[in-house]
Structures are given as structure tokens and as C-alpha cells.
Amino acid sequence: MPDRVRERILETYRQIAETYDAEVSERFGVSRWGIESLTGMLLREMKVPENPVALDIACGTGLSTFSLADYLGRGDVHGVDLSPDMVRKAVENAEKIGYDIDFREGDVEKLPYPDDVFNMAISNMSFQFFIDKLKALKEIHRVMAPGGRVGHLFGGGKHFAQLIDLCLEVSGDDPHLREFHEAVEDVVRLHVDLEAVQGLLWEAGFRKPLVYGYHRVMNVKPEAFWFSNPYPAYWRASVPEETRVKLDDKVISEMRERSGPRGFKVTWYTIQAYGSKPTG
Ligand SMILES: C[S@@+](CC[C@H](N)C(=O)[O-])C[C@H]1O[C@@H](n2cnc3c(N)ncnc32)[C@H](O)[C@@H]1O
């Protein structure tokens, strides 16, 4: 699984790097409740260190990194992401708003930093993509200074379960949608629940864990949701252009079929997970 998932992530974010901000950002786009609010929820649980040296892991186009910089109000801020297209966009965005942030390309499983550097780290809406989560957490632990705290906010557990079930059903018997079916199955395999995250944090060496989750039920317009949310974009990226229209038709008509008067119900299952690198 690892290589094909990594390739799919790179291809997805290559395809959506230019449009990501317009869909999910409150600062750069039209979102009324998007990435910056989520990052705010993640940061609300974190103390600002005296001299912050902070890392945003899987920083994407920098939306979460800029929120991190705003929250800290001082110190050094760094961002790293697997996708060169997202990093390029992050650099462009930082120039646009005049933020001095060191953005780098890199995989969470092999971070491009020396040991014991950061006294704070976050990752926003990204942990669900990490392929080897224990390896990723051990690597984050390595680059963190003793006493530093890491926080993750991500979709886990039964995140978007209704849409996932629907996608698996409509693609199950269709040979043209085999890759799409596999992409959705991989997503399910990569989801973790509260107990699993807590165990992983502990095994990677983090202590003082705080792990909790909550649900948000949303009734969405099938077409708008399918085409604007980055999650379906991630599954669709593995489908050849000519098959995509067929897939879109199938999924959207099935979502309509299963919609109530206020739309198609999706449950957003968010997990927040924190841990500290011990000082001793
Ligand atoms: C939904 S975006 C979130 C970006 C940003 N944190 C935000 O809140 O807007 C997920 C990001 O995770 C990155 N990503 C996925 N797997 C990664 C990995 N193994 N290492 C580093 N970044 C990764 C993707 O390239 C993508 O930019």
C-alpha cells in the first residue's frame, strides 16, 4: 500500500494546489468555516512557549501555518509538506501577506531537520493521510525539543462514513472504477480511532497525552460537496479523466437518492490528539 498511497497524495495535491485555498480558506477563499477555524480549535489547547520555534507538519499551502504564526505572535515558524505543488503555493501565499516562514518540502516519515529543534509542532487535517503513523510520530518526536508539545487535528474514526459506504457500493462491481474503489478502501484503512492514536503517541515516546473526538453532522448539497471537498478530490485523483464523469454521475445521483429535505447527511468525525516529549 505505501507507495501507491504516497503517489495518490502527490497526484491529488498536484491537481488541487491551485484551487485548494479558494475552497477551504477563510483568509484567501470563500469558506465560512474552514481551515483557519479548524487550526484555531487545534491551537486552543496549546500553550505558547517562551521562545517559540514551531513546526507545521503537512502544512499544505500554508493556511494552518499562517494561523499558527498569528497565534504565536512571535518566534520562528516553519512548515513542511510532501507535495512540492502545495509548498510552492505556500511560499507564494507567504509573500502575498508578508509572512516570514521557512517552508520546505519533506515527508513526515523523514523530516528535513536535525534532532531536538522545535518546542511546538502541529498538524492540521493531515494525520489521516500519514501512511506509517508510528514512524511519523517517532520522526516528529525526534525533531522536537524535550518539553515540546505536538498537536494533531484530523479526520478519523468514522469520518465521512456515509459517503465512504456509498462510494464503496457504487464502485464495487464496476471494473472501470477499480482504482477508485481501492483508493477509498485505502482511506478507510488509514483512519484511526481515539484509542489507536493514544497508543501510537505513547509508543512513539510522547507523554501527557490528551486525545478526544467529536462529531458534527452536516447536510450537504451533493454536487457542491463532491466537487469542493478535498477528501473526495483525493479519491477522484486516482480515476482517469474519461472515467471521472461516469463516477461523478454515479456518486452524485446516488447521493441525491439518499438525501433528505436538507441534503445528504455526512458526519464529520474530528480527533484532536496531543502529547509532549519528556524532559528527562
Ligand atoms: C488537507 S491538506 C492540509 C494542509 C494544511 N495543514 C491545512 O490545514 O490547510 C493535507 C496535506 O498533507 C500533506 N501530506 C500528506 N502526507 C504527507 C506526508 N507523508 N508528509 C508530509 N505531508 C503530507 C499533503 O501533501 C497535503 O498538503
The ligand as an ORCA input file, in Angstrom:
! r2SCAN-3c Opt
* xyz 0 1
  C      -5.830     18.508      3.791
  S      -4.196     19.072      3.478
  C      -3.915     20.045      4.929
  C      -2.906     21.128      4.693
  C      -2.782     22.162      5.810
  N      -2.306     21.581      7.038
  C      -4.088     22.874      6.036
  O      -4.597     22.790      7.166
  O      -4.599     23.507      5.096
  C      -3.201     17.622      3.765
  C      -1.722     17.816      3.442
  O      -0.991     16.694      3.939
  C       0.150     16.552      3.105
  N       0.735     15.239      3.355
  C       0.157     14.043      3.171
  N       1.019     13.063      3.502
  C       2.162     13.647      3.904
  C       3.434     13.166      4.353
  N       3.673     11.843      4.418
  N       4.369     14.050      4.713
  C       4.136     15.380      4.615
  N       2.975     15.907      4.174
  C       1.999     15.052      3.822
  C      -0.434     16.747      1.722
  O       0.555     16.978      0.752
  C      -1.392     17.923      1.969
  O      -0.765     19.148      1.685
*
